[in-house]
Amino acid sequence: MSKERLEEIKQTLKHPNYEHNGQEEVFFMVSNGDFDWLIKQAEYADNLRTVRDNLIRQIDTTQLENQRYKQALEFYADPENHDREVDYGKDSGLKKSNVDIDRGFKARQAIKGDANA
């Protein structure tokens, strides 16, 4: 958008033509070229709002996705989730760790997009 052109139009509009017919109405003289330019600028601004709204939705989606990945990574990064306890009642003598029990389920759910992982 040309700031100079907009300023020129604003200056033109500072000098309205008045007509009286019971109440005061103000009419502004704008050239066809300026009028077309203003319409194009309004359409461009509307398009920018649509683009902005789409970007905001994409950012929100990406933030949720990152949150899911972070939760899954925190689970696998936690050393306690890799610990195995001794279980004297089993032949192996060891209990499975939380990571062994999970077998990648949380990671697959995070990748799939399931927030309940």
C-alpha positions in Angstrom: 0.0 0.0 0.0 1.4 3.4 -1.0 1.4 5.6 2.1 1.9 8.6 -0.2 -1.2 7.8 -2.3 -3.3 7.3 0.8 -2.2 10.6 2.2 -3.1 12.3 -1.1 -6.6 10.8 -0.9 -6.9 11.9 2.8 -6.0 15.5 1.8 -8.6 15.4 -1.0 -11.2 14.3 1.5 -10.5 17.2 3.9 -12.5 19.4 1.5 -16.0 17.8 1.3 -18.9 19.2 -0.8 -22.0 20.0 1.3 -25.6 19.6 0.3 -28.5 20.5 2.5 -31.9 18.7 2.3 -33.3 18.9 5.8 -30.2 17.4 7.3 -26.6 17.9 6.5 -25.0 15.3 4.2 -21.4 15.3 3.3 -20.2 14.1 -0.1 -16.6 13.5 -0.9 -15.2 13.7 -4.4 -12.8 10.8 -5.1 -11.5 10.0 -8.6 -12.4 6.7 -10.2 -8.7 5.7 -10.1 -8.4 6.5 -6.3 -11.7 4.7 -5.6 -10.5 1.6 -7.5 -7.2 1.8 -5.7 -9.0 2.0 -2.3 -11.1 -1.0 -3.2 -8.0 -3.0 -4.1 -6.4 -2.0 -0.9 -9.4 -3.2 1.1 -9.4 -6.5 -0.7 -5.7 -6.9 -0.1 -6.2 -6.2 3.6 -9.0 -8.7 3.7 -6.7 -11.3 2.1 -4.0 -10.5 4.6 -6.4 -11.1 7.5 -7.3 -14.5 6.0 -3.6 -15.4 5.6 -2.9 -14.2 9.2 -5.8 -16.3 10.6 -4.5 -19.4 8.7 -1.1 -18.8 10.1 -2.4 -18.4 13.6 -4.3 -21.8 13.2 -1.1 -23.4 12.0 0.9 -22.0 14.9 -1.7 -23.3 17.4 -1.6 -26.8 15.7 2.2 -26.8 15.8 2.3 -25.8 19.4 -0.1 -28.6 20.4 2.0 -31.0 18.3 5.2 -29.8 20.0 3.6 -30.3 23.4 2.7 -33.9 22.5 6.3 -34.6 21.4 7.7 -33.0 24.5 5.6 -35.1 26.8 6.6 -38.3 25.0 10.3 -37.3 25.0 10.1 -36.4 28.7 8.7 -39.9 29.4 11.6 -41.6 27.5 14.2 -39.2 28.9 13.3 -39.8 32.5 15.8 -42.3 33.9 13.3 -43.7 36.4 11.2 -45.0 33.5 14.2 -47.2 32.5 14.7 -48.6 35.9 14.0 -52.2 36.5 13.1 -53.5 39.9 14.1 -56.8 41.3 11.1 -59.2 41.3 11.9 -62.3 43.3 8.7 -64.0 42.2 9.8 -64.2 38.5 12.3 -66.4 36.8 14.2 -63.5 35.3 14.4 -61.7 38.7 13.7 -58.4 37.0 10.5 -56.4 36.5 10.0 -54.7 33.2 10.7 -50.9 33.2 8.0 -48.4 32.2 9.8 -48.0 28.9 9.7 -51.8 28.3 6.1 -51.9 29.1 5.3 -48.9 26.9 7.2 -50.4 23.9 7.0 -47.0 22.0 3.3 -46.6 22.5 3.6 -43.0 23.7 5.9 -42.0 20.8 3.5 -43.6 18.2 0.5 -41.8 19.8 2.4 -38.5 19.8 3.2 -38.9 16.1 -0.3 -39.9 15.3 -1.7 -36.9 17.0 -3.3 -38.5 20.0 -3.2 -36.0 22.9 -4.0 -38.8 25.4 -0.6 -40.5 24.9 
